[in-house]
Amino acid sequence: MSDKKIKTYHRFLDEAGDTTFFGKGKINIVGNKGVSKSFIIGMVKFRQPLEELRYEVKLLQKTIENDPYYYEVPSIQKKIAKRGFYFHATDDPPEVRKLFYEFIKKIDCSFEAVVGRKIIELYERKHNGKETEFYADLLSHLLKNKLEMGNKLVLNISERGKSTRNVVLDRALRKATLRFLVNNSAKDVKTKVVFNVQNHITDPLLNIADYFCWSIQRVFERGEIRYYHYLIDKISLVVDLYDKKNYKEWRNYYKKNNPLTAANKI
């Protein structure tokens, strides 16, 4: 019997965009106002003590709450009135966004993401027209290369309605395991994966994952690359999963030597 102590690793996952494909009467509404053209799941790895980092984020949040400059900002005051302010890139005014980007720039972390273009034909055929299956498929691609790490991997994942129910997360893990075994027939799954569903109040480190995801979303939805460029040193990989035209030579895998550009706009 081995006395080797099992180590526990943590990753923090959030998303950007939505998983909506159809409106009433099963009409395609992808790209319509309020409906994204893609859905993104991203994962952050931190290389510094998590509790210290949580404390720093909370301290920064309190700074925003107590700053008179933001007393008349509706999005901030609404959060304070409910459960307290937290960083969320979509809602935050530019001044707050810049402050948090500068904070992220200074911490020791890395980020990777999987982007799923919302293609109706693929959604119907591959995901059976179900948003939860679409979500699980993307998540499985994010997990598949983590299964030979060994030890215990806790995935602190942002709550998202039906998508983060246990049955969906388990489906994603099964898909990831199958993909890993198909591509690595001589290897074993060594990692024990545990899902820990949280929200942006209970775990402020998810705020950082949110900002990374939003940066990638701006590229694919608007062709806006300045936020991505600002954090590019911390972005290890972005996979444009369903972009068939760039499958050759893995050109749909974006790294520092193959960065995203405004041309990635859908």
C-alpha positions in Angstrom: 0.0 0.0 0.0 1.5 3.4 -1.1 2.1 6.1 1.5 2.3 8.7 -1.2 0.1 11.7 -0.3 -2.5 12.6 -2.9 -2.2 16.2 -4.0 -5.2 18.4 -4.8 -5.1 20.9 -7.7 -7.7 23.5 -8.4 -8.9 25.1 -11.7 -11.5 27.8 -12.1 -14.0 27.7 -14.9 -16.4 30.2 -16.3 -18.1 30.9 -19.7 -19.0 33.7 -22.1 -21.9 34.0 -24.5 -25.0 31.8 -24.3 -26.2 28.4 -25.5 -29.4 29.6 -27.2 -29.9 28.5 -30.8 -33.7 28.9 -31.4 -36.5 31.2 -30.6 -40.2 30.6 -30.6 -41.3 28.3 -33.4 -37.8 26.9 -33.6 -36.6 29.9 -35.5 -32.8 30.3 -35.8 -31.9 33.4 -33.7 -28.1 32.9 -33.5 -26.5 36.3 -33.8 -29.7 38.2 -33.2 -29.6 41.0 -30.6 -28.9 39.5 -27.2 -27.9 36.1 -28.7 -24.3 35.3 -29.2 -22.7 33.6 -32.2 -20.5 31.4 -30.1 -20.2 30.0 -26.6 -16.9 29.9 -24.7 -15.8 27.9 -21.7 -12.5 28.9 -20.1 -10.3 27.6 -17.3 -7.8 29.4 -15.1 -4.8 27.9 -13.3 -3.3 29.9 -10.5 0.3 29.5 -9.4 0.1 31.4 -6.1 -1.8 30.8 -2.8 -5.5 30.7 -3.5 -6.6 32.2 -0.2 -4.3 35.1 -0.4 -5.5 35.8 -4.0 -9.2 35.5 -2.9 -8.5 38.1 -0.1 -6.9 40.5 -2.7 -9.9 40.2 -5.0 -12.3 40.8 -2.1 -10.3 43.8 -1.0 -10.4 45.3 -4.5 -14.2 44.7 -4.6 -14.6 46.6 -1.3 -12.6 49.4 -2.7 -15.1 49.7 -5.6 -18.0 49.5 -3.2 -16.7 52.3 -1.0 -15.5 54.6 -3.7 -17.9 57.7 -4.0 -17.0 57.9 -7.7 -19.2 54.8 -8.3 -22.1 55.8 -6.2 -24.3 56.7 -9.2 -23.3 53.7 -11.4 -26.5 51.5 -11.6 -24.8 48.2 -12.3 -22.5 48.6 -9.3 -25.2 49.8 -6.9 -27.6 47.0 -8.0 -25.0 44.4 -7.0 -24.2 46.1 -3.7 -27.9 46.2 -2.8 -28.3 42.5 -3.4 -25.2 40.5 -2.3 -22.3 42.9 -2.7 -20.2 44.0 -5.6 -18.3 41.5 -7.7 -16.3 41.9 -10.9 -18.2 41.0 -14.1 -16.8 42.2 -17.4 -20.1 42.6 -19.2 -21.6 44.8 -16.5 -18.5 46.7 -15.3 -17.9 50.3 -16.4 -14.6 50.9 -18.3 -12.8 52.4 -15.3 -13.6 49.3 -13.2 -12.7 47.0 -16.1 -9.3 48.6 -16.5 -8.6 48.4 -12.8 -9.3 44.6 -12.7 -7.4 43.9 -15.9 -4.4 45.6 -14.3 -4.8 43.4 -11.3 -5.1 40.2 -13.5 -2.0 41.3 -15.4 0.1 41.2 -12.2 -0.9 37.8 -10.9 0.7 34.5 -11.7 -1.8 32.5 -13.7 -2.6 30.9 -17.1 -5.8 30.5 -19.1 -7.1 28.2 -21.8 -10.5 28.2 -23.5 -12.6 26.2 -25.9 -14.8 28.2 -28.3 -17.9 26.6 -29.8 -19.4 28.3 -32.9 -23.1 28.0 -32.9 -23.8 26.0 -36.1 -27.4 24.9 -36.3 -26.7 21.7 -38.4 -23.9 20.6 -36.1 -26.1 21.4 -33.0 -28.9 19.2 -34.3 -26.8 16.3 -35.4 -24.0 16.2 -32.8 -25.8 17.6 -29.8 -29.3 16.3 -30.5 -30.6 19.9 -30.4 -29.9 20.1 -26.6 -28.1 23.0 -25.0 -26.9 20.8 -22.2 -25.2 18.4 -24.6 -23.6 21.4 -26.4 -22.2 22.6 -23.1 -21.0 19.1 -22.1 -19.2 18.6 -25.4 -17.3 21.9 -25.1 -16.4 21.1 -21.5 -15.1 17.6 -22.4 -12.6 19.1 -24.8 -11.3 21.4 -22.0 -10.9 18.4 -19.6 -9.5 15.7 -21.8 -5.9 16.7 -21.5 -6.1 16.9 -17.7 -6.7 13.2 -17.1 -3.1 12.0 -16.9 -2.0 14.6 -14.3 -2.6 12.2 -11.5 -3.8 13.2 -8.0 -7.1 15.1 -7.4 -8.3 17.9 -9.6 -11.1 20.1 -8.3 -12.9 22.0 -11.0 -14.4 25.1 -9.4 -17.0 25.9 -12.0 -19.4 28.8 -12.4 -23.1 27.9 -11.8 -25.1 27.9 -15.0 -28.7 26.6 -14.6 -29.3 23.2 -16.1 -25.8 23.1 -17.7 -24.0 22.6 -14.4 -26.2 20.0 -13.0 -24.3 16.9 -11.9 -25.7 14.8 -14.7 -24.3 17.2 -17.4 -21.0 17.6 -15.7 -20.7 13.8 -15.4 -21.5 13.5 -19.1 -18.7 16.0 -19.9 -16.3 13.9 -17.9 -17.3 10.7 -19.5 -16.8 12.3 -23.0 -13.4 13.6 -21.9 -12.4 10.2 -20.6 -13.4 8.5 -23.9 -11.6 11.0 -26.0 -8.5 10.6 -23.8 -8.5 6.8 -24.1 -9.1 6.8 -27.8 -6.1 9.1 -28.3 -3.9 7.5 -25.6 -4.7 3.8 -25.8 -1.4 3.0 -23.9 -2.1 5.3 -21.0 -4.4 5.2 -18.0 -6.7 7.9 -16.5 -4.8 8.9 -13.4 -6.7 12.0 -12.3 -9.7 12.0 -9.9 -11.9 14.9 -11.1 -14.3 16.6 -8.7 -16.7 19.3 -9.7 -17.4 22.1 -7.2 -20.2 24.4 -8.5 -19.9 27.9 -7.2 -20.9 31.5 -8.1 -19.1 34.8 -8.3 -20.0 35.7 -4.8 -19.0 32.5 -3.1 -15.7 32.3 -5.0 -14.2 35.6 -6.3 -11.6 33.8 -8.3 -14.3 33.0 -10.8 -14.3 36.8 -11.5 -10.9 36.4 -13.0 -12.1 33.5 -15.2 -15.0 35.7 -16.3 -12.7 38.5 -17.5 -10.5 36.1 -19.5 -13.6 34.5 -21.2 -15.0 38.0 -22.0 -11.7 39.0 -23.6 -12.0 36.0 -25.9 -15.6 36.6 -26.6 -14.9 40.1 -27.8 -12.6 38.7 -30.5 -15.1 36.2 -31.9 -18.2 38.4 -31.6 -16.8 41.8 -32.5 -13.3 41.3 -33.9 -12.1 43.4 -31.0 -8.6 42.2 -29.9 -7.3 44.8 -27.4 -8.5 43.0 -24.3 -7.1 39.7 -25.6 -3.8 41.4 -26.5 -3.5 42.9 -23.0 -3.7 39.4 -21.4 -2.0 37.4 -24.2 1.0 36.5 -22.1 -1.3 34.6 -19.7 -3.4 32.9 -22.4 -1.8 29.5 -23.2 -4.4 28.1 -25.6 -7.7 29.0 -27.4 -9.4 26.2 -29.4 -11.9 27.2 -32.1 -13.5 23.8 -31.8 -15.8 23.7 -34.8 -13.9 25.8 -37.3 -13.4 23.1 -39.9 -11.7 25.3 -42.5 -8.7 25.6 -40.1 -8.4 22.0 -38.9 -5.5 21.3 -41.2 -2.2 21.6 -39.3 -4.2 22.4 -36.2 -4.6 26.1 -37.2 -7.7 26.3 -35.1 -5.5 26.0 -32.0 -4.4 29.5 -31.1 -1.2 30.0 -29.1 1.3 32.8 -28.8 2.9 31.8 -32.1 -0.5 31.6 -33.7 -2.5 34.4 -32.0 -6.1 35.3 -32.5 -6.7 38.3 -34.8 -9.6 40.5 -35.8 -10.1 38.0 -38.6 -11.4 35.5 -36.1 -14.6 37.4 -35.8 -17.6 35.2 -36.8 
